[in-house]
C-alpha cells in the first residue's frame, strides 16, 4: 500500500472539518476540537541486555477531556509518529462520544519494535513511559490501555510502576490488565465482538442474513480473531484473513473458500498475529498477496488491521457484490476512497463506531476497578451488546432521518456531544 504523503492527523482533521460545516459549528469550538488539548513528547532511556543504553521516543496526546478522563491505548510500533498519535487521540474522542460513555480521547505510543526486544527491555520501556507521564495520567484524568503490539502484561508493568510512584493501589489507572489482576472478563473479545454486533444490526437493516453473506477480513490480530469467531456463530462465513509476515516483511492473505476456522488458524499463529504459511497450506489455505482481501467476491468487507488501507488506489478493487464495510481498524479508509464508497451506495459502519467495543469494555473495566467489584463474562458482554446496538441504532436513525452518510451521521452525534460539554463547562 502506498503510504507516501499519508498523514492520518490531516485525515482526521479533514473528517472533522466536513462535519463542522454540516452542523455550523462556531469558530471557537471548531478551533478547540480541531487540535489536541494537550501533547507530550519525551525520551525513555533504557539499558539494553547487551549493556548499552538506547533512548526511545514516547508520546501521549490528550485530544479532549470535556466529557470525562482521556482514554486510549499505548502503541509500540517502529513507524509510530506524533501525527499518528494525534489522529488516534482525536478518533478516541469521537469514539467515546458515539457510544455515549463519560470519557474523552487520548492515545500514546513508543517508537520501538517489540519483535526485537527482550521481555526485560520491554518492561523497562513500559516503566520508563509511566515515569515520564505519572503526573499527567491516572484514574481521574487519563486512563491508558493496550493497543498495537502491547498486551495485558505491558499494562500490568505500567500499573505496577504507577502504584510504586503514587504509593497505593489504583486498578482504575489502566485497562486491559490480566484477568485476576484487575482485568475485566470479556475485554479480550470486546472489540471484535463489538464489530460484529454492529454488522448484525446493519445486515438486519439491509434485509440480509449472515448465512447469505460471505465476508473477507484484513488482519488476524485480536480484533479479527474474535470478529471472525462471532460472525461464524451468527451463521456467516469468512473466506479469508490477512496478516503481516515478520520474516518476509510483507503481508499475505490466507484464503479458504470453504470458510476460515479461527481456532484452527490461531493454533498456528504467533502472539503478534503472524500465521505460519507452511502449516496454513497443509490446512488447505491458499496464500495470496497481502492486499487480495479487498478484491474478494463477498458481501461484507472487514478492514481490521491498520489505517490507510482502503485508498484511492485500492477502492476500485472492491467487488461489485460488496454491500457492507465495517471498519474494525482505526482510519482504514481515506477521504478519497470514502467518496467512491459513498457514491457506490455501499453501507459503511465507520471505524469509531464499529470498533468502539474495546473502549466500551475498557470503560466497564475502569468502573469495576474503581468499585473493586468484578462482573461475570456474560454480564460484561451483555452490557457491551446493549451499548453497541444502541449506538448503531442512534447513528442509523439520524442517517435515515437527515439523509446523511453513516460516517457523517456518527460524526454529527459525536461532535455535537463533545461541543455541548465544552460549552456547558464554559470553555467556549
N, C-alpha and C positions, 0 to 999 in steps of 0.2 A: 504494500500500500504506500502511496506517496505521502510522506509526512512533511515535505518541504513547505515552508511558509505557513504550516498549520499552527495557529495559536489558539488553544482552547479557551483562554480568557476572552480573547476578542470575539470568539463564537458565543460565549456565554453573555457577553455584553450586547451582541447583535440580537440575540433572542430576547433579552430584557428590553432593549430599545423598541422592538416591534410591539411588545405588549404595553409598554409605557405609552406608546402612541394610541393604542386601542382604547386604553382606559383614561386617556388625557391626564396622565399623572403630572402633578405640578413640578416645577423645575427643581425646587429644593429637595423634595423626596426622591426625584429621579437621580439627582447627583449623589444623594446619600446611598441609595440602593445599587447604583451602578458600580460602586467600588467597595472593597472590604473596609470594615470599620477599624480593624487592627491587623498588622502584619509583623511577623517575627522571622528573622533570618539569622542563623547562628552557626558557630563551629562546634563540632564534637570531636575532641581529640581522643584517640583510642590506642592503647598499647596492644599491638598485634601479637599473635602467637610466636612470631619469629624475633620478637624483642624490639622491633621498630615501632615508631608512633605514626599513625596515619590520622589525618584530620578529615572528617566527614562533614558535609554541609546539611544542616537541618532547617526545616521550615514549620511554621504554624500560622495559618491565616484564619481570623475570625471575621466572617463576612458581615453578619448581622445577628445581634442577640436581643432584639427588642421583644421577641415572644418568649424568651427563656434562655438558659445557658446554651452556648455554642455546642454543637455536636457534630462529630465527623471523624473519619478514620485517619490512621497514620500509614502512609505507604513507604515501602522500601523498594526503590527502583533505580537502576543505573542512569536512566534518562529523565529522572524527576526534574521539574523546573518550577520556579516560583509561579510562573503564569499558569501551569497546570494546577498547582495547589489553589491558586486564586479562583480558577474556574470551578474546581470541585467544591470549594467552600461556598461559592455562590449558589451552585446547584443544590448544596445541602440545605441552604436557607429555604429554597423553594420546595424541596422535598419534605422537610419537616412541616412546612406550612400546608402543603396539599393534603397530607394525611391528618392535619389538624392536631399535632402533638406540641406541647408547650416547650419547644426547643428552637434554637437558632442554627445558623450554619457555620461550620468550621471544617478545616482539613489540615493535615500535616504530612510531612514527608521527610525522608532522608535519602540523599543521593548515595546509593550503595547497591551491591548485588549480593543478596544472601547466598546465592549459589556458591560464591567464592569465599564465604566467611564461616569460621567455626562457630559453634554454639556459644563459646565463651566470648568471641568477638561480637556476635550479635547481641548478647546480653549487655556488653559494655556500651554498645550504641544505644540500646533501649534506656539504660540508666543515665547515660550522658544526655539524651534528649530530654528526659524528665528533669534533670538537674538544671538545664537551661530554661525550662518552661514552668518550673514548680510554683512560681509566684503568680502565674497567669492562667493556670488551668486548675480544675478541681470540681467537686460536685455541684457548686453553685455558680460557676462561671464558664467552664469549658470541659466537656466530657469526651475524651478520645475513644477510639475503638480500632479494631483491626481493619486492614484494607489490603491492597495488593501486596503480596509476599510478606505479610505479617499475620500472626496467628494467636491463639489463646495464650501460648507460652510467653510470647513477647508482651502481651497485655499484663500478665502476672508479674513479670520482671519490672515493668513500669509501675504497676501498683505498689510493689514492694519498695521501690525507690521513693515513690511519693509519700508512702506511710513512714518511711525512715526519716525523711526530711521534716514532715509535719508532726510526727510523734503521735500516732493514733491509727485507728482502723477506718479506712474510708472506701468501702467497696463501691460506693456510688461514683467514685472518681473516674472509673474507666469501665467500658463494657466489652463484651466478647471474651470474658475470662473463662477459664475452665470450669465446667460444672463441678460443684463441690468446693470451689474456691471463690464463690460469688457469682459464677456464671449462671445464665438462665437456660433451663431446658428449652429446646425449640429454637435457640439462637442460630445454631449451625445451619438448619434448613430454612430459616426465616426468609432470606432474600429470594431464593429460588422458588419456594412455595408461594411467596407474595406475588412473584411474576405470574405464576400460573393461576392464582386466584383472579387476577385481572384479565388474563387470557380467557378463563372460563366465562367471566361476565361479558367480555367483548364478543365471544363466539355466540353467546346467547342473544346478544343484541343484533348480531348479524344473521341470526337464524340458522347457524351452523352447529353441527355436533362434533365434539372432539374425535369421535370414531371415524368421521368422514374427512378429517383434516390431518394431513401429514405435516411434520414440522422439520425444519433444518436449524441447527443451533451452532452459533460460533462460540467457541470456548469450551473448556471442560474443567473449569475451576469450581469453586464452591457453589456459585450461583447456578451454573449449568447442570451440575451433577444432580442437584435436588429439583430443579425445574423439570429435567427430563423424567425423573422418577415420578413426580406428581402428575405430569401430563399423561404418562402411561397409565397411572391409576385412574385417570378420568376416561380412559378408553382410547386415547390418541396414540399415534405412532411417530417416533422421531427417527429419521433415516440417516442423520449424520451429526457429528460434532467435530470441532476442530481444536487444535491446541498447539502451543509453541514447543518446538523441539530444541532443547538446550544444546545438545551435541551438534546438530546440523545448523543451528542458528536461523532456522526458518520455521514457519508453521505448516501444518498439514491438516487436511480434512479426512476424517475416518468415516466412511460411508458403508452402511449395511441396509439395503433396500427392504429386507425383511423386518428391520427395526433394530435400533440400538438398545442394548441392555446395559443400563448404567452400572449395575452391580458387577457385571462381567468386566466392563471396562475399568471400573475402579480397582479391580483386583490386579490390573497391570499398569497402574498409574502411580507416578511418584507424588510426593507431597506438594509439589508445585503445579500439579495438574498435567504433567507431561505423560503421554501414552507411549508404551513400548511398541514400536512399529512391527517388529518381527512377531511378537506374541499376538498382536491385533490381526495380522494376516492369517495366522493359524486359526483364529476365531472367526474368519470369514469376512473381515473388513477390507474394503478397498482403500488404498492410501492415495489420496488426491492432493493437488496443490492446496495451500492454506486458504485461498480465497474462493475455493469451489463451493463452499457452503451457501454463498449468496445466490448462485445460479441454479439451485436445485428446483425440480418441479414439485413444489409443495404449496400448501395453502397458508402456512404460518412460518414466519422467519423470527428467530430469536437471537439478535446480536447480543451476546452476553460475555464479551471479552474486555476490550478496551475502547477508548474514544477514537474518532476519526476513521471508521471502517466502512460506513456507507457514504460514499463521496460522489462528486460529480463524475469521476472516472468509473465508479463501480455500480452506480444506481441503475444504469441501463442493463445490467446483467440480471436484474431481478426478474424472475419468471412471470409471465402473464397470469398464471394461476394464483399468485400470492394475493391473499385477501387481508392479511393482518400482519403487522410488525409490532412486536412487543420488545422494547429496548431494556434488556436486562443489564446492559453496561451503562456507564455514565458517558453521555455525549458521543454515542456511536455514529450519529447522523449529522453531516454538515448542513448548513442552511441551504446550499445549492442543491444537494440531494433531497432535502426535505421538500423543496418546492416541487420537484419532479414527482415525489411520492404523493404529495397532496393532489397534484393535477391528475395522477392516475387513479385517484379515488381509493387508495389503499388505506385501511383503517389503522391508525397508529396509536399505540399506548406509549406516551412519551416516557423517557428514562426516569425522570424524577418522580413519576407516579408508579411505573411498572416495578422499579427496583426499590421502592420505599419500604419493603418488608423488613429489610435488615435494620434500618434505623428505628422502625416502629418496635421491633423486638428489643433493640438496644434500649429504647425508652422503657419498655417493660422491665428490662434487667436493672436499669437505673432505679426505677421505683422499688423493685424488690430489694435491691441493695440498700437503699436508704431506709426501708422499713425493716430490713434484716428478716424478711419473711418471704419464702420462695414458693412459687406455684408449680403445679404438675404440668407436664408437657402438653397434655390435651387442652388444659385451660389456657396456656400461652398461645397455642396455635388457633384455638377458637377465637380468642380476642384479636389475634392477627387477622384472621379471615374477616371478622366484623369490621375492623378498621380499613382494610384494603378494599373491601366491597363497597363500603360507604364512600370512600374517597373516589373510587372509579365511578360510582353512580352520580356523585356530585359533578364531576368533570363532564361525564357523558350527557347529563341533563342540561348543563349550561351550553355545551357544544350544540346540542339539538335546538334548544330554545333560541340561541343567538346566532345559529348557523356559523359556528366557529370551527376551525380545525382543532382536533383534540389537543394538540400541543399548546395552541393559543389559549384554549379554554382552561387548561391546567395552570398556565401562567397567570391568567386573569384572576383565578381564585387565589393562588399563592401570593402574588404581588399585592393584591388588594388587602389580604390579611396582614401582611408584614407592614405595608404602608400605614394601615389603620393603627397598628401597635405603635409605630414610630410617632404618629400624630397624637395618639392618646397619651403617650409618655411626655409629649411636649417637645420632642426632638426637632420637629419641623413644623 
